[in-house]
Amino acid sequence: RAERAAEFARAGRHAAAERLLRDVAGALVRRDAHGPAALTLIALGRLLLDRGRADTAGDLFSESVAAAEAGRDDGVMIEGRIWQALARTDAGSLSDAESMCRACLLATGSSPEQQRWTRAVLARVLLSQERIDEAAQLDLSCPADSGDVSSGLAAAPLPPLDPVVSACIHATAVRTLLAAGNVFDAGLRARALLGIVATSADPVVH
């Protein structure tokens, strides 16, 4: 049932998608299905974050973290924290967002993909604070780097596990490179981003 929410959202039926995800999340919480509940709450939070409702989305991400902790699922808990940091950034709570990012980077249960994503979110926070030099020092590269990667930012696309996250990482890298005055590498990374867009039907990616 939760998978139908994505269809509703793509069709512009955001209210229906929100109602469906809330209903499914509530049912999973009542059944103590902590892992699926956490993932559903993240999906609901992402839907609201895309709609500009950062504060409400942040609350949902907090609930997802609590559910993941109850289910002892470190990977989902870290994912919830990263989305929570994004919500805090959109809400203007930059210090809180930075603290969450740095905690995720130190977490032992995070995957390499989550580490790259966290660094991109941290770079976005630092750019919002005009801390360009610090943002430019973060490694936003991908495993299959090619070409001139001396800046640590011009890289090949991430595997398409989540196109939205992949596009977010590349877009943040482009912004960071441009802010640092590295136009050439920014163009290379923008080309990689266009490659992701060309292979995705997700409107959020576009």
Helices and strands as residue ranges (DSSP letters): H 4-10, H 14-30, H 34-50, H 54-70, H 74-90, H 94-106, H 112-128, H 132-136, H 163-179, H 183-198
